[in-house]
Amino acid sequence: GSGWPSFDRAIKDNVELDIDYKIGYARTELKCNTCGSHLGHSFDDGPSKTTGKRHCINGVALKFIPYKENK
C-alpha cells in the first residue's frame, strides 16, 4: 500500500543491511552487497506468515525480466 515495489525477503548474500539516520531517526537501509548502492529500506510491518519484513526497493534498482525469458 506504500506505492513502492515491496518484497518480504532478499536474495541470499546480495543485500547488505545498514542503519540510516538521514531523516532524524534510525531506519534499516538496504544496499547492494557488491557495489554498496542504495536499494531502499526495510520495515518490520511485512507479512507475518513469511519474514515479517517489508523491503521497499527503489524501482531504478530493479531489473524486470519477462516471465518466458526466465524459464
Biopython code that builds the backbone (N, CA, C, O; Angstrom):
import numpy as np
from Bio.PDB.StructureBuilder import StructureBuilder

atoms = [
    (1, "GLY", "N", (0.782, -1.201, 0.000)),
    (1, "GLY", "CA", (0.000, 0.000, 0.000)),
    (1, "GLY", "C", (0.826, 1.269, 0.000)),
    (1, "GLY", "O", (0.260, 2.362, -0.030)),
    (2, "SER", "N", (2.164, 1.161, 0.034)),
    (2, "SER", "CA", (3.003, 2.358, 0.096)),
    (2, "SER", "C", (3.288, 2.952, -1.282)),
    (2, "SER", "O", (3.702, 4.107, -1.374)),
    (3, "GLY", "N", (3.077, 2.195, -2.343)),
    (3, "GLY", "CA", (3.418, 2.650, -3.683)),
    (3, "GLY", "C", (4.810, 2.226, -4.117)),
    (3, "GLY", "O", (5.138, 2.323, -5.300)),
    (4, "TRP", "N", (5.629, 1.763, -3.198)),
    (4, "TRP", "CA", (6.970, 1.273, -3.526)),
    (4, "TRP", "C", (6.889, -0.213, -3.845)),
    (4, "TRP", "O", (6.113, -0.932, -3.216)),
    (5, "PRO", "N", (7.688, -0.699, -4.824)),
    (5, "PRO", "CA", (7.769, -2.150, -5.004)),
    (5, "PRO", "C", (8.307, -2.749, -3.700)),
    (5, "PRO", "O", (9.350, -2.322, -3.206)),
    (6, "SER", "N", (7.607, -3.727, -3.150)),
    (6, "SER", "CA", (7.980, -4.283, -1.843)),
    (6, "SER", "C", (8.112, -5.795, -1.906)),
    (6, "SER", "O", (7.382, -6.477, -2.626)),
    (7, "PHE", "N", (9.064, -6.299, -1.128)),
    (7, "PHE", "CA", (9.351, -7.722, -1.070)),
    (7, "PHE", "C", (9.539, -8.114, 0.387)),
    (7, "PHE", "O", (9.878, -7.268, 1.215)),
    (8, "ASP", "N", (9.324, -9.383, 0.712)),
    (8, "ASP", "CA", (9.468, -9.804, 2.104)),
    (8, "ASP", "C", (10.793, -10.511, 2.386)),
    (8, "ASP", "O", (11.056, -10.906, 3.521)),
    (9, "ARG", "N", (11.624, -10.672, 1.360)),
    (9, "ARG", "CA", (12.945, -11.275, 1.572)),
    (9, "ARG", "C", (13.872, -10.886, 0.417)),
    (9, "ARG", "O", (13.424, -10.475, -0.653)),
    (10, "ALA", "N", (15.159, -11.026, 0.666)),
    (10, "ALA", "CA", (16.178, -10.685, -0.337)),
    (10, "ALA", "C", (16.829, -11.966, -0.846)),
    (10, "ALA", "O", (16.737, -13.017, -0.211)),
    (11, "ILE", "N", (17.480, -11.868, -1.983)),
    (11, "ILE", "CA", (18.268, -12.992, -2.483)),
    (11, "ILE", "C", (19.489, -13.121, -1.576)),
    (11, "ILE", "O", (20.217, -12.151, -1.363)),
    (12, "LYS", "N", (19.704, -14.308, -1.050)),
    (12, "LYS", "CA", (20.767, -14.568, -0.076)),
    (12, "LYS", "C", (22.122, -14.006, -0.535)),
    (12, "LYS", "O", (22.548, -14.216, -1.671)),
    (13, "ASP", "N", (22.774, -13.298, 0.365)),
    (13, "ASP", "CA", (24.116, -12.724, 0.180)),
    (13, "ASP", "C", (24.182, -11.578, -0.827)),
    (13, "ASP", "O", (25.282, -11.122, -1.141)),
    (14, "ASN", "N", (23.053, -11.094, -1.344)),
    (14, "ASN", "CA", (23.074, -9.995, -2.310)),
    (14, "ASN", "C", (22.787, -8.639, -1.698)),
    (14, "ASN", "O", (23.065, -7.612, -2.319)),
    (15, "VAL", "N", (22.232, -8.614, -0.482)),
    (15, "VAL", "CA", (21.818, -7.354, 0.132)),
    (15, "VAL", "C", (22.503, -7.178, 1.479)),
    (15, "VAL", "O", (22.532, -8.091, 2.304)),
    (16, "GLU", "N", (23.055, -5.982, 1.685)),
    (16, "GLU", "CA", (23.716, -5.611, 2.933)),
    (16, "GLU", "C", (22.772, -4.696, 3.714)),
    (16, "GLU", "O", (22.118, -3.834, 3.128)),
    (17, "LEU", "N", (22.701, -4.879, 5.023)),
    (17, "LEU", "CA", (21.879, -4.026, 5.880)),
    (17, "LEU", "C", (22.759, -2.981, 6.549)),
    (17, "LEU", "O", (23.880, -3.276, 6.962)),
    (18, "ASP", "N", (22.252, -1.773, 6.654)),
    (18, "ASP", "CA", (22.967, -0.674, 7.308)),
    (18, "ASP", "C", (21.927, 0.162, 8.044)),
    (18, "ASP", "O", (20.731, 0.034, 7.782)),
    (19, "ILE", "N", (22.365, 1.005, 8.952)),
    (19, "ILE", "CA", (21.457, 1.907, 9.655)),
    (19, "ILE", "C", (21.572, 3.295, 9.031)),
    (19, "ILE", "O", (22.673, 3.806, 8.826)),
    (20, "ASP", "N", (20.431, 3.893, 8.734)),
    (20, "ASP", "CA", (20.337, 5.196, 8.068)),
    (20, "ASP", "C", (19.646, 6.169, 9.020)),
    (20, "ASP", "O", (18.523, 5.911, 9.454)),
    (21, "TYR", "N", (20.304, 7.289, 9.353)),
    (21, "TYR", "CA", (19.739, 8.322, 10.232)),
    (21, "TYR", "C", (19.423, 9.609, 9.471)),
    (21, "TYR", "O", (19.241, 10.657, 10.089)),
    (22, "LYS", "N", (19.356, 9.547, 8.142)),
    (22, "LYS", "CA", (19.246, 10.757, 7.315)),
    (22, "LYS", "C", (18.003, 11.593, 7.572)),
    (22, "LYS", "O", (18.021, 12.794, 7.306)),
    (23, "ILE", "N", (16.924, 11.006, 8.077)),
    (23, "ILE", "CA", (15.715, 11.801, 8.328)),
    (23, "ILE", "C", (15.453, 11.983, 9.827)),
    (23, "ILE", "O", (14.335, 12.308, 10.227)),
    (24, "GLY", "N", (16.482, 11.774, 10.653)),
    (24, "GLY", "CA", (16.371, 12.064, 12.073)),
    (24, "GLY", "C", (16.095, 10.877, 12.973)),
    (24, "GLY", "O", (16.122, 11.018, 14.196)),
    (25, "TYR", "N", (15.829, 9.709, 12.405)),
    (25, "TYR", "CA", (15.662, 8.516, 13.231)),
    (25, "TYR", "C", (16.211, 7.312, 12.462)),
    (25, "TYR", "O", (16.417, 7.369, 11.250)),
    (26, "ALA", "N", (16.439, 6.235, 13.190)),
    (26, "ALA", "CA", (17.070, 5.054, 12.588)),
    (26, "ALA", "C", (16.109, 4.296, 11.686)),
    (26, "ALA", "O", (14.973, 4.008, 12.064)),
    (27, "ARG", "N", (16.590, 3.975, 10.480)),
    (27, "ARG", "CA", (15.889, 3.087, 9.559)),
    (27, "ARG", "C", (16.900, 2.071, 9.050)),
    (27, "ARG", "O", (18.096, 2.355, 8.983)),
    (28, "THR", "N", (16.421, 0.897, 8.694)),
    (28, "THR", "CA", (17.305, -0.117, 8.119)),
    (28, "THR", "C", (17.410, 0.126, 6.625)),
    (28, "THR", "O", (16.433, -0.005, 5.888)),
    (29, "GLU", "N", (18.610, 0.482, 6.193)),
    (29, "GLU", "CA", (18.872, 0.729, 4.773)),
    (29, "GLU", "C", (19.334, -0.566, 4.119)),
    (29, "GLU", "O", (20.098, -1.331, 4.707)),
    (30, "LEU", "N", (18.870, -0.802, 2.918)),
    (30, "LEU", "CA", (19.290, -1.951, 2.124)),
    (30, "LEU", "C", (20.253, -1.470, 1.049)),
    (30, "LEU", "O", (19.959, -0.528, 0.313)),
    (31, "LYS", "N", (21.408, -2.129, 0.967)),
    (31, "LYS", "CA", (22.431, -1.771, -0.020)),
    (31, "LYS", "C", (22.836, -3.003, -0.806)),
    (31, "LYS", "O", (22.739, -4.130, -0.321)),
    (32, "CYS", "N", (23.293, -2.767, -2.034)),
    (32, "CYS", "CA", (23.849, -3.839, -2.854)),
    (32, "CYS", "C", (25.113, -4.352, -2.171)),
    (32, "CYS", "O", (25.997, -3.565, -1.833)),
    (33, "ASN", "N", (25.206, -5.656, -1.968)),
    (33, "ASN", "CA", (26.369, -6.242, -1.308)),
    (33, "ASN", "C", (27.600, -6.244, -2.210)),
    (33, "ASN", "O", (28.710, -6.470, -1.727)),
    (34, "THR", "N", (27.429, -5.997, -3.511)),
    (34, "THR", "CA", (28.552, -5.958, -4.444)),
    (34, "THR", "C", (29.137, -4.557, -4.568)),
    (34, "THR", "O", (30.349, -4.380, -4.451)),
    (35, "CYS", "N", (28.277, -3.548, -4.805)),
    (35, "CYS", "CA", (28.793, -2.198, -5.074)),
    (35, "CYS", "C", (28.439, -1.170, -3.995)),
    (35, "CYS", "O", (28.964, -0.057, -4.019)),
    (36, "GLY", "N", (27.560, -1.522, -3.050)),
    (36, "GLY", "CA", (27.202, -0.600, -1.978)),
    (36, "GLY", "C", (26.120, 0.409, -2.328)),
    (36, "GLY", "O", (25.816, 1.283, -1.516)),
    (37, "SER", "N", (25.533, 0.312, -3.514)),
    (37, "SER", "CA", (24.487, 1.255, -3.918)),
    (37, "SER", "C", (23.243, 1.109, -3.043)),
    (37, "SER", "O", (22.909, 0.012, -2.596)),
    (38, "HIS", "N", (22.569, 2.227, -2.809)),
    (38, "HIS", "CA", (21.332, 2.248, -2.038)),
    (38, "HIS", "C", (20.224, 1.562, -2.836)),
    (38, "HIS", "O", (19.990, 1.888, -4.000)),
    (39, "LEU", "N", (19.547, 0.608, -2.195)),
    (39, "LEU", "CA", (18.437, -0.098, -2.843)),
    (39, "LEU", "C", (17.085, 0.338, -2.295)),
    (39, "LEU", "O", (16.098, 0.367, -3.030)),
    (40, "GLY", "N", (17.033, 0.675, -1.019)),
    (40, "GLY", "CA", (15.777, 1.045, -0.379)),
    (40, "GLY", "C", (15.890, 0.877, 1.126)),
    (40, "GLY", "O", (16.980, 0.971, 1.691)),
    (41, "HIS", "N", (14.748, 0.625, 1.776)),
    (41, "HIS", "CA", (14.712, 0.461, 3.230)),
    (41, "HIS", "C", (13.869, -0.743, 3.608)),
    (41, "HIS", "O", (12.994, -1.162, 2.850)),
    (42, "SER", "N", (14.138, -1.300, 4.788)),
    (42, "SER", "CA", (13.395, -2.437, 5.307)),
    (42, "SER", "C", (12.605, -2.012, 6.536)),
    (42, "SER", "O", (13.098, -1.256, 7.374)),
    (43, "PHE", "N", (11.367, -2.507, 6.637)),
    (43, "PHE", "CA", (10.496, -2.201, 7.765)),
    (43, "PHE", "C", (9.959, -3.505, 8.338)),
    (43, "PHE", "O", (9.941, -4.528, 7.654)),
    (44, "ASP", "N", (9.525, -3.469, 9.581)),
    (44, "ASP", "CA", (9.067, -4.669, 10.283)),
    (44, "ASP", "C", (7.555, -4.875, 10.216)),
    (44, "ASP", "O", (6.994, -5.531, 11.094)),
    (45, "ASP", "N", (6.889, -4.340, 9.213)),
    (45, "ASP", "CA", (5.438, -4.488, 9.104)),
    (45, "ASP", "C", (5.027, -5.301, 7.881)),
    (45, "ASP", "O", (3.964, -5.077, 7.302)),
    (46, "GLY", "N", (5.881, -6.245, 7.496)),
    (46, "GLY", "CA", (5.590, -7.098, 6.347)),
    (46, "GLY", "C", (4.722, -8.284, 6.716)),
    (46, "GLY", "O", (4.211, -8.348, 7.834)),
    (47, "PRO", "N", (4.545, -9.227, 5.795)),
    (47, "PRO", "CA", (3.664, -10.379, 6.011)),
    (47, "PRO", "C", (4.130, -11.255, 7.179)),
    (47, "PRO", "O", (5.260, -11.744, 7.189)),
    (48, "SER", "N", (3.256, -11.441, 8.148)),
    (48, "SER", "CA", (3.619, -12.226, 9.333)),
    (48, "SER", "C", (3.765, -13.716, 9.024)),
    (48, "SER", "O", (4.402, -14.441, 9.789)),
    (49, "LYS", "N", (3.191, -14.180, 7.927)),
    (49, "LYS", "CA", (3.289, -15.605, 7.581)),
    (49, "LYS", "C", (4.617, -15.971, 6.944)),
    (49, "LYS", "O", (4.922, -17.154, 6.787)),
    (50, "THR", "N", (5.427, -14.958, 6.569)),
    (50, "THR", "CA", (6.752, -15.258, 5.987)),
    (50, "THR", "C", (7.824, -14.665, 6.902)),
    (50, "THR", "O", (8.119, -15.232, 7.954)),
    (51, "THR", "N", (8.402, -13.540, 6.517)),
    (51, "THR", "CA", (9.521, -12.972, 7.281)),
    (51, "THR", "C", (9.118, -11.843, 8.216)),
    (51, "THR", "O", (9.865, -11.508, 9.134)),
    (52, "GLY", "N", (7.956, -11.254, 8.000)),
    (52, "GLY", "CA", (7.559, -10.085, 8.785)),
    (52, "GLY", "C", (8.218, -8.807, 8.312)),
    (52, "GLY", "O", (7.983, -7.743, 8.885)),
    (53, "LYS", "N", (9.037, -8.890, 7.281)),
    (53, "LYS", "CA", (9.754, -7.726, 6.749)),
    (53, "LYS", "C", (9.052, -7.182, 5.518)),
    (53, "LYS", "O", (8.374, -7.913, 4.796)),
    (54, "ARG", "N", (9.225, -5.882, 5.289)),
    (54, "ARG", "CA", (8.754, -5.233, 4.060)),
    (54, "ARG", "C", (9.935, -4.453, 3.513)),
    (54, "ARG", "O", (10.266, -3.383, 4.024)),
    (55, "HIS", "N", (10.570, -4.980, 2.481)),
    (55, "HIS", "CA", (11.707, -4.327, 1.840)),
    (55, "HIS", "C", (11.164, -3.446, 0.720)),
    (55, "HIS", "O", (10.736, -3.956, -0.315)),
    (56, "CYS", "N", (11.178, -2.130, 0.919)),
    (56, "CYS", "CA", (10.736, -1.170, -0.104)),
    (56, "CYS", "C", (11.937, -0.831, -0.968)),
    (56, "CYS", "O", (12.911, -0.250, -0.490)),
    (57, "ILE", "N", (11.864, -1.192, -2.229)),
    (57, "ILE", "CA", (13.009, -1.072, -3.133)),
    (57, "ILE", "C", (12.751, 0.018, -4.170)),
    (57, "ILE", "O", (11.664, 0.097, -4.743)),
    (58, "ASN", "N", (13.755, 0.850, -4.404)),
    (58, "ASN", "CA", (13.667, 1.870, -5.449)),
    (58, "ASN", "C", (13.547, 1.180, -6.800)),
    (58, "ASN", "O", (14.324, 0.277, -7.112)),
    (59, "GLY", "N", (12.578, 1.603, -7.598)),
    (59, "GLY", "CA", (12.324, 0.979, -8.887)),
    (59, "GLY", "C", (13.529, 0.952, -9.805)),
    (59, "GLY", "O", (13.688, 0.002, -10.572)),
    (60, "VAL", "N", (14.392, 1.977, -9.752)),
    (60, "VAL", "CA", (15.564, 2.007, -10.633)),
    (60, "VAL", "C", (16.588, 0.937, -10.260)),
    (60, "VAL", "O", (17.500, 0.654, -11.037)),
    (61, "ALA", "N", (16.445, 0.342, -9.078)),
    (61, "ALA", "CA", (17.369, -0.704, -8.652)),
    (61, "ALA", "C", (16.919, -2.085, -9.134)),
    (61, "ALA", "O", (17.623, -3.073, -8.929)),
    (62, "LEU", "N", (15.752, -2.153, -9.772)),
    (62, "LEU", "CA", (15.198, -3.436, -10.198)),
    (62, "LEU", "C", (15.356, -3.643, -11.696)),
    (62, "LEU", "O", (15.290, -2.694, -12.477)),
    (63, "LYS", "N", (15.563, -4.875, -12.081)),
    (63, "LYS", "CA", (15.586, -5.244, -13.493)),
    (63, "LYS", "C", (14.494, -6.287, -13.684)),
    (63, "LYS", "O", (14.562, -7.376, -13.113)),
    (64, "PHE", "N", (13.492, -5.956, -14.483)),
    (64, "PHE", "CA", (12.386, -6.869, -14.723)),
    (64, "PHE", "C", (12.682, -7.723, -15.942)),
    (64, "PHE", "O", (13.044, -7.204, -16.998)),
    (65, "ILE", "N", (12.530, -9.021, -15.798)),
    (65, "ILE", "CA", (12.779, -9.976, -16.866)),
    (65, "ILE", "C", (11.453, -10.619, -17.229)),
    (65, "ILE", "O", (10.794, -11.182, -16.356)),
    (66, "PRO", "N", (11.039, -10.553, -18.493)),
    (66, "PRO", "CA", (9.781, -11.192, -18.885)),
    (66, "PRO", "C", (9.755, -12.670, -18.467)),
    (66, "PRO", "O", (10.766, -13.366, -18.561)),
    (67, "TYR", "N", (8.610, -13.129, -18.015)),
    (67, "TYR", "CA", (8.473, -14.478, -17.473)),
    (67, "TYR", "C", (8.998, -15.551, -18.419)),
    (67, "TYR", "O", (9.724, -16.443, -17.978)),
    (68, "LYS", "N", (8.659, -15.497, -19.698)),
    (68, "LYS", "CA", (9.072, -16.571, -20.611)),
    (68, "LYS", "C", (10.580, -16.599, -20.830)),
    (68, "LYS", "O", (11.112, -17.646, -21.198)),
    (69, "GLU", "N", (11.297, -15.481, -20.617)),
    (69, "GLU", "CA", (12.756, -15.478, -20.729)),
    (69, "GLU", "C", (13.414, -16.033, -19.480)),
    (69, "GLU", "O", (14.606, -16.340, -19.497)),
    (70, "ASN", "N", (12.667, -16.166, -18.405)),
    (70, "ASN", "CA", (13.217, -16.575, -17.118)),
    (70, "ASN", "C", (12.981, -18.055, -16.848)),
    (70, "ASN", "O", (13.200, -18.494, -15.719)),
    (71, "LYS", "N", (12.555, -18.829, -17.804)),
    (71, "LYS", "CA", (12.285, -20.257, -17.586)),
    (71, "LYS", "C", (13.540, -21.084, -17.737)),
    (71, "LYS", "O", (13.496, -22.305, -17.587)),
]
sb = StructureBuilder()
sb.init_structure("model")
sb.init_model(0)
sb.init_chain("A")
sb.init_seg("    ")
for serial, (resi, resn, name, xyz) in enumerate(atoms, 1):
    if name == "N":
        sb.init_residue(resn, " ", resi, " ")
    sb.init_atom(name, np.array(xyz, "f"), 0.0, 1.0, " ", f" {name:<3s}", serial, name[0])
structure = sb.get_structure()
